[in-house]
């Protein structure tokens, strides 16, 4: 499907620049990408990439990302894209875990191809999309070409991304977000993009002006950085469709950006397992804290936290069930063995054309989805469940608090205790541990009040802009052990 659709782009607009590379002053056309994919397909075939086998790609953002995907589709092989910055040890570990038979990586003279000895086989799978995997080996979601196309069709319809648009590709094209919003629309309908190897905030405005870019899919930390370091010459007039995903967009970030630049950031919610789920397409301020309405082709339902076969009580919150033809086939097992389909929800969350997420949420009065946290993050305090997101929302309203995360720590008497990880605003009033507890005690039930407060200069983030839970938990354990 994508090969045919992109071949149409080549025939109709062969010399139109599709990938702008401002770092080198070059632009890559549709016919350039087509020729690059043909050359790559030959190289990969000679290296042993056969039908159903796995190509591990450690290539950073570049025009090669589009050519690599096309080459895998040409050979009916499965693509396993890794995040930028993956270490050699991580690459080796993932190649072995998912049975990659060939690897491709950046080199001075262009992508280097290496034969591997993995025997993984994924017939009918186009892409193995890795979950964030905050600890241990990430899972790989098996995704077909039809599911990739459906996901991007849902997204471009909801976001109004047009064939003649140009997008700023500051997010990793290897991640499910960049794949579905930037890379597949490029092949599907010829939507161009401006590509740098990573987020370069001081160049973003100049890149947008140079290419008349209209769409900027970003992450919350990018928008916060731009608030704190406004671009020279103001915000580019053409760059009006701003999208945030990958982590929660704090209300103060959305409000601060709009006040400074006069442009709204639209919230997009999706997952590696399901593709896009909801989008806040309104131009008005988002006062409810929602992540918007379901994308075209997506149906949502809520399920009881303890019994996924039941709906929660009327008006109550629950786990989010996503039904869509973009939902993946399931998780791969190590070594390339797939999973069997079923008409019932499997223990991994997949089943009956849908996926039962670990996200916990409700619907507001307008039918928009409001995320309340993750069921996996519930803290069990003396037999009572506490949702960290509820405590975080309270603390974000405390004067002097710039950012906060709430996590669980072991407690000998109560099973678990609540720990608040607080970043203070040095321009605001002083914040103390006692002050945090008193602020929460006036607004929350006693069992929800944090028993420990750990102060941070900044919340640790992963390369994707998500909270680095492993680093956060390690810092909390270290801090608590000092006070034992």
C-alpha positions in Angstrom: 0.0 0.0 0.0 2.7 2.5 1.0 4.9 1.5 -1.9 2.1 2.1 -4.3 1.0 5.4 -2.7 4.6 6.7 -2.7 5.2 5.6 -6.3 2.2 7.8 -7.2 3.9 10.7 -5.4 7.1 10.0 -7.5 5.1 10.0 -10.8 3.1 13.1 -10.0 5.6 15.3 -8.2 9.0 13.6 -8.6 11.2 16.7 -8.0 9.2 18.2 -5.2 11.5 18.6 -2.1 10.1 16.2 0.6 12.9 16.2 3.2 14.6 19.4 4.0 18.1 19.0 5.6 19.0 22.6 6.8 22.2 21.4 8.5 23.7 20.5 5.1 21.6 23.0 3.0 20.2 20.1 1.0 16.7 19.0 0.1 15.7 15.4 -0.9 13.0 14.9 -3.5 10.5 12.1 -3.9 12.5 10.5 -6.7 15.7 10.8 -4.6 14.0 8.8 -1.8 12.7 6.2 -4.3 16.1 5.6 -5.8 17.7 5.4 -2.3 15.1 2.8 -1.3 15.9 0.7 -4.4 19.6 0.8 -3.6 19.1 -0.1 0.0 16.7 -3.0 -0.9 19.5 -4.5 -3.0 22.1 -4.1 -0.3 19.8 -5.5 2.4 18.9 -8.5 0.2 22.5 -9.3 -0.3 23.2 -9.0 3.4 20.6 -11.7 4.0 17.4 -9.8 4.7 14.7 -12.2 3.5 10.9 -12.2 3.6 9.7 -12.2 7.2 13.1 -11.5 8.7 14.0 -8.5 10.9 16.0 -5.4 10.0 17.3 -3.5 13.1 17.7 0.2 12.3 19.8 2.4 14.5 19.7 5.3 12.0 19.0 8.9 13.4 16.5 11.3 11.8 17.4 11.6 8.1 15.9 11.0 4.7 17.2 7.4 5.0 14.4 6.7 7.5 11.8 6.8 4.7 14.0 4.8 2.3 14.6 2.1 4.9 10.9 1.7 5.6 10.2 1.5 1.8 13.0 -1.1 1.4 11.6 -3.3 4.1 8.2 -3.1 2.5 9.7 -4.0 -0.8 11.3 -7.1 0.7 8.4 -8.0 3.0 10.7 -7.8 6.0 9.9 -6.4 9.5 11.6 -3.2 10.6 12.7 -2.8 14.2 13.6 1.0 14.6 15.6 2.0 17.7 15.5 5.3 19.4 18.5 7.7 18.7 21.2 7.4 21.3 20.9 3.6 21.7 24.3 2.3 23.0 26.1 -0.6 21.2 25.3 -2.8 24.2 21.5 -1.9 23.9 21.7 -2.5 20.1 23.3 -6.0 20.6 20.7 -6.9 23.3 17.7 -5.9 21.2 19.1 -7.5 18.1 19.5 -10.8 20.0 16.1 -10.5 21.8 14.0 -10.0 18.6 16.1 -12.1 16.3 17.4 -9.4 13.9 19.1 -10.9 10.8 20.5 -7.6 9.5 21.3 -4.2 11.1 21.7 -0.8 9.5 23.4 2.2 11.3 24.7 5.6 10.6 28.2 5.9 9.1 30.3 8.7 7.5 29.6 7.5 3.9 25.9 6.7 4.4 24.0 3.9 6.2 26.2 0.9 7.0 24.7 -2.6 6.6 25.8 -5.5 8.8 24.7 -9.2 8.6 23.6 -10.7 11.9 22.8 -14.2 12.9 19.3 -13.7 14.3 16.6 -16.1 13.2 13.5 -14.2 14.1 10.6 -14.5 11.7 7.6 -12.2 11.5 5.6 -13.0 8.4 3.0 -10.2 7.7 4.5 -7.8 10.2 5.8 -4.4 8.8 7.2 -2.8 11.9 8.1 -4.0 15.4 7.3 -0.9 17.6 9.2 -0.8 20.9 7.5 0.3 24.0 9.3 2.8 26.2 10.6 0.1 28.5 11.5 2.2 31.5 13.1 -0.8 33.1 14.3 -4.0 31.6 13.8 -5.2 28.0 11.1 -3.2 26.1 8.3 -5.1 24.5 7.8 -5.0 20.7 4.3 -4.5 19.3 3.8 -6.3 16.0 2.2 -3.9 13.5 1.1 -4.6 10.0 1.3 -2.3 7.0 -2.5 -1.9 7.0 -2.5 -0.9 10.7 0.3 1.7 10.0 -1.8 3.2 7.2 -5.0 3.2 9.2 -3.3 4.9 12.1 -1.8 7.7 10.0 -5.1 8.2 8.1 -6.9 8.7 11.4 -4.2 11.1 12.5 -4.0 13.3 9.4 -7.8 13.5 9.3 -8.1 14.7 12.9 -5.1 17.1 12.8 -5.8 18.4 9.3 -2.3 17.6 8.1 -2.4 18.2 4.3 -0.3 16.8 1.5 1.3 20.2 0.8 2.2 20.8 4.4 5.7 20.8 5.8 6.3 19.5 9.3 9.2 20.1 11.7 10.7 16.7 12.5 12.2 17.4 16.0 10.8 14.2 17.5 12.5 10.8 16.8 11.2 9.3 13.6 11.9 5.9 15.1 9.4 6.4 17.9 5.7 5.4 17.2 4.7 9.1 17.5 7.2 10.3 14.8 6.5 7.3 12.7 2.7 7.8 12.6 2.6 11.6 12.4 5.6 12.4 10.2 7.1 9.4 8.4 4.1 7.5 7.2 2.2 10.7 6.0 5.3 11.5 4.0 4.9 8.2 2.1 1.1 8.1 2.2 0.4 11.6 0.9 3.7 13.4 0.3 3.6 15.6 3.4 7.1 17.1 3.6 9.3 17.6 6.7 12.3 19.5 8.0 14.8 17.1 9.5 17.6 17.5 12.0 19.3 14.7 13.9 17.8 15.9 17.1 15.8 18.8 18.7 17.8 22.0 18.0 15.7 24.7 19.6 17.8 27.7 18.5 17.3 26.6 14.9 13.6 25.7 14.9 12.2 29.1 14.1 14.7 29.7 11.3 13.9 26.2 9.8 10.2 27.0 9.9 10.7 30.3 8.1 13.0 28.8 5.5 10.5 26.1 4.5 7.2 27.8 5.5 6.5 24.9 7.8 3.0 24.8 9.4 3.0 21.7 11.7 5.3 21.1 14.7 4.7 17.7 16.5 6.7 18.1 19.7 6.9 17.0 23.3 6.1 19.0 26.5 9.8 19.6 27.4 10.4 21.2 23.9 7.5 23.7 24.4 8.6 24.5 27.9 12.2 25.2 26.6 10.8 27.5 23.9 8.9 29.5 26.6 12.0 29.9 28.6 14.2 30.7 25.5 12.0 32.5 23.0 13.3 32.3 19.4 14.9 35.4 17.9 12.4 37.4 15.8 9.4 35.9 17.6 7.3 32.9 16.7 7.2 32.0 13.0 3.9 33.1 11.4 3.6 29.9 9.4 4.0 27.5 12.3 0.4 27.4 13.6 -0.4 23.7 14.1 1.4 22.7 17.3 1.0 19.2 18.7 2.2 17.8 22.0 2.4 14.1 22.9 4.7 11.6 24.6 4.1 12.9 28.1 1.4 14.9 29.9 1.3 18.6 28.8 1.0 20.6 32.0 -1.7 23.3 32.0 0.9 26.0 32.9 3.0 25.0 29.9 0.0 25.2 27.5 -1.1 28.5 29.1 2.4 30.0 29.2 3.0 29.2 25.5 -0.3 30.7 24.4 0.3 33.8 26.4 3.8 34.3 25.1 3.4 33.4 21.4 -0.4 33.6 20.8 -0.6 30.0 19.5 -2.3 27.0 21.1 -0.6 23.6 21.7 -3.0 20.8 20.8 -2.8 17.7 22.9 -2.4 14.3 21.2 -2.8 11.0 23.1 -1.7 7.6 21.8 0.2 4.5 22.6 2.6 2.2 20.9 0.0 -0.6 21.1 -2.9 1.3 19.6 -1.5 4.2 17.6 -3.3 7.5 17.9 -6.3 7.6 20.3 -7.5 11.2 20.9 -6.7 14.7 19.8 -7.7 18.1 21.2 -8.7 19.8 17.9 -10.4 22.8 19.5 -8.8 26.2 19.1 -10.1 27.4 22.4 -8.3 27.0 25.7 -8.4 23.5 27.2 -9.7 24.2 30.7 -10.8 20.7 31.6 -7.3 19.2 31.2 -8.7 16.7 28.7 -6.6 15.0 25.9 -9.5 15.6 23.5 -11.9 13.4 21.6 -11.4 10.1 19.8 -9.8 10.2 16.4 -11.9 9.2 13.4 -12.0 5.4 13.4 -11.3 5.1 17.1 -13.9 4.0 19.7 -13.2 4.3 23.5 -14.8 2.6 26.5 -14.0 2.4 30.2 -13.5 -0.8 32.1 -13.5 -1.5 35.8 -10.0 -1.5 37.3 -10.5 -4.9 39.1 -12.8 -6.6 36.5 -12.1 -5.7 32.9 -15.3 -7.4 31.8 -17.4 -4.8 33.6 -17.9 -1.1 33.1 -17.3 1.2 36.0 -20.1 2.7 37.9 -22.0 5.5 36.0 -19.8 8.6 35.7 -16.9 6.8 37.3 -13.3 6.4 36.1 -11.8 3.2 34.7 -9.2 1.6 32.5 -9.3 2.8 28.9 -10.3 0.3 26.2 -9.3 1.3 22.7 -11.1 -0.2 19.7 -9.6 0.6 16.3 -8.3 -1.0 13.1 -4.9 0.6 13.9 -4.4 -1.5 17.1 -1.4 -3.8 16.7 -1.5 -7.6 16.5 0.1 -8.1 20.0 3.5 -8.3 21.6 6.3 -10.3 20.1 7.9 -13.0 22.2 11.6 -13.1 22.4 13.2 -14.6 19.3 10.5 -13.8 16.8 7.5 -16.0 17.8 4.2 -14.2 17.5 1.0 -14.5 19.5 -2.2 -16.1 18.6 -5.3 -14.1 18.1 -8.4 -14.4 20.3 -11.9 -13.1 20.6 -11.3 -12.4 24.2 -9.0 -9.9 25.9 -5.7 -11.7 26.5 -3.6 -11.2 29.6 -1.4 -8.8 27.6 -4.3 -6.4 26.9 -4.9 -7.3 23.2 -8.0 -9.0 22.0 -11.2 -8.6 19.8 -9.8 -5.8 17.7 -8.9 -3.7 20.7 -6.4 -3.0 23.5 -7.1 -2.5 27.2 -4.5 0.1 28.3 -3.1 0.6 31.8 -4.2 4.2 31.6 -6.9 5.3 34.0 -9.4 8.0 33.0 -12.9 9.4 32.6 -14.9 11.5 30.2 -15.8 15.2 30.9 -19.2 16.7 30.3 -18.3 17.3 26.6 -17.3 13.6 26.1 -13.6 14.4 26.0 -11.2 12.0 27.6 -9.4 13.1 30.8 -6.4 11.0 31.9 -6.1 10.4 35.7 -2.9 8.3 35.7 -1.9 4.7 35.2 -3.4 1.8 37.1 0.1 0.3 37.3 1.2 3.4 39.3 -1.5 3.1 42.0 0.1 3.3 45.5 -1.4 0.8 48.0 -1.3 2.6 51.4 -2.6 0.3 54.1 -5.0 -1.4 51.7 -6.3 1.8 50.1 -5.4 2.7 46.5 -4.0 6.2 45.9 -3.7 7.6 42.4 -0.4 9.6 42.2 -1.8 11.9 39.6 -4.4 13.2 42.1 -1.6 14.2 44.5 0.4 15.7 41.7 -2.5 17.9 40.6 -2.8 19.2 44.2 0.9 20.0 44.6 1.1 21.7 41.2 -1.3 24.3 42.7 1.1 25.0 45.6 3.0 28.3 45.4 6.7 27.8 44.9 6.3 24.3 43.2 7.5 24.3 39.6 7.2 20.5 38.9 6.3 17.4 40.8 6.1 13.6 40.5 4.6 11.3 43.1 5.9 7.7 43.4 5.6 4.8 45.8 8.3 3.6 48.3 8.3 0.6 50.6 6.8 1.1 54.1 7.3 -1.6 56.8 3.9 -0.8 58.5 1.6 0.2 55.6 3.0 -1.7 52.7 3.7 1.4 50.6 4.1 5.1 51.3 3.7 8.1 49.1 6.8 10.1 48.1 6.6 13.6 46.5 9.5 14.5 44.2 9.4 18.2 44.1 11.1 20.8 41.9 10.9 24.3 43.4 10.5 27.6 41.6 13.4 29.7 42.9 11.5 32.8 42.0 8.6 31.8 44.2 8.2 31.4 48.0 10.3 28.9 49.8 9.0 25.3 49.9 9.7 23.0 52.8 8.9 19.4 53.4 6.6 20.4 56.3 4.9 23.0 54.1 4.2 20.3 51.4 2.6 18.0 53.9 0.5 20.8 55.4 -0.6 21.9 52.0 -1.7 18.4 51.0 -3.3 17.7 54.4 -5.7 20.6 53.9 -6.8 19.2 50.5 -6.5 15.5 50.6 -7.5 12.5 52.8 -4.9 11.7 55.4 -3.8 8.4 53.6 -3.0 10.4 50.4 -0.7 12.9 52.1 3.0 12.3 51.1 5.0 10.9 54.0 8.4 11.8 52.4 9.4 14.7 50.2 12.5 14.6 48.0 13.7 17.8 46.4 15.1 17.8 42.8 16.8 20.4 40.6 14.8 18.9 37.7 12.7 15.8 37.1 14.8 13.2 35.2 13.6 12.6 31.7 14.3 9.9 29.0 15.4 10.7 25.5 11.7 10.6 24.5 10.8 13.4 27.0 9.0 11.0 29.4 9.7 10.8 33.1 12.7 8.5 33.7 11.0 6.3 36.3 14.1 4.2 36.9 16.3 7.2 37.7 13.5 8.8 39.8 13.0 5.6 41.9 16.8 5.2 42.3 17.1 8.8 43.6 14.2 8.3 46.0 15.6 5.1 47.4 19.0 6.8 47.9 17.4 9.8 49.6 15.2 7.7 51.9 18.2 5.4 52.9 20.1 8.5 54.0 17.4 9.3 56.5 16.8 5.8 57.9 
